[in-house]
Amino acid sequence: KKYSEFSLEEFLQQEFPVGGKCVLDLGCGSGNFAGLFSDQAQAYLGVDKNPELIQQARSKYGKSPNVWFAVSDLDDPFPFPEKMWDLIFLIFSSYYSNNPADLFDRCLAALNTGGKGVAVGPGPENAKEIDAYCYALFKRKVSSEKRVGRISGEFSQLLKQQPVSHELKRIHFDLQFPSYEEYFEYISSTLQYRESVVGPLDELRSREILEKKFRSE
C-alpha cells in the first residue's frame, strides 16, 4: 500500500460490495480485512488456524455485534451450516490448503444461492526479483511455487469442473521505492525472505545487491 498506486481494499470494495451481506473471510490472519468488511456487512466471520492471530483480530474487532472469529484450518470442516454466506473471501490464503479441490467444494456448499467466492493471490511472475535476491544472499531457493500462479494455473481448472461460472482478473502494478533502504524493509517483510534467511544478515552484501538492483531500474 505504501509503494503502489493500486489499492486492493478499494478494488474489493468496488468489485464485491458487502453491504447487508453475510461475509466469510477464510485465512483472515489478525483481521487484515475485517475492518473493511465488517463496517457494512450484516455478519462477518473471520477464520484462521493461528490462535494468536485470531486473538489479535478479536482484540481489534471482536467488540462489534456483527463480527465473529474462529480458529480453524482451511482443510477442516467448516464450523457452520451450509448455504449461509453471500460472499466468501480467500485473500492470499487459498494456496495454504493441502486439498484445494475439497476446499472449493465446501466453499460452494457454504454459499447462498447467488453468492460469490473470491480468491486473491500472486500471479506467475510475481516477486521473482525477491526470489533472486534471497538466493544471491542466502543461496537458498524459496518455495514460491506453492503460491505464485496457482489461481490461474491450478485453481481455475478445478473450478471448471464445477457447475458454476467463474472469471479471472489479472491486475498488474509496480512498486516504486524511493531508496534501497526502503526496498530492503519491504523485502525483509515478505514470506520469501523469512523462508530463506539463514543466520545473521550480511548487511554489506545485502546493501550491495539491492543498491545494484535499485540503480539499474
Secondary structure, 3 states (H helix, E strand, C coil): CCCCCCCHHHHHHHHCCCCCCEEEEECCCCCCCHHHHHCCCCEEEEEECCHHHHHHHHHHHCCCCCEEEEECCCCCCCCCCCCCEEEEEEECCHHHCCCHHHHHHHHHHHEEEEEEEEEECCCCCCCHHHHHHHHHHHCCCCCHHHCCCHHHHHHHHHHHCCCCCCCCCCCCCCCCCCCHHHHHHHHCCCHHHHHHCCCCCCHHHHHHHHHHHHHHC
